[in-house]
Amino acid sequence: MTRRPALAAAALIGALVLAGCGDSGSGASSAAELSVGAAYIPQPMSGTMAAGFLTVTNKGDAEDELTSVTSPAGEVTVHETVGGAMKEVDRLPVPAHGDLVLESGGNHLMFEKLKRRPEQGETVTVQLHFTHSDPVTVDMPVKPATYRPADGHSGH
């Protein structure tokens, strides 16, 4: 699980500063506050494609959107699953005070044109890009092909 300690510390310091200053007029209190957990990639069977799963948690008062994902490992696209059918989308919402859950059988990341097949025990680095928030870098561990998170989907 990768957390952004510096981002969390900055958010905490920012909240403390805002609390001490009253209404600063900056609008910072209505921003999204994003963190990422429960990230993993099941070891792919194919040498060129893989799926990725994670949970983006937003503790802020504003919705944001995941707009793209980049990785040195290959091309990454965001897929939505509706009624058992998956399709590539250009964004997925991250609700205020909520989660965007990317899980097996649901919305997920697709890694395509991989430069090499990721092996169990390795990590694949991705950068998540959002409409309003700064990019978040995540190291996704490669798990056994049959791995399922203990609680079904997220790190909560």
Secondary structure, DSSP 8 states (H G I E B T S, - for coil): ----HHHHHHHHHHHHHHHHHS--SS-GGGS--EEEEEEEEE--SSSS-EEEEEEEEE-SSS-EEEEEEE-TTSEEEEEEEETTEEEEES-EEE-TTEEEEE-TTSSEEEEES-SS---TT-EEEEEEEESSS--EEEEEEEE-TT---TTSS---
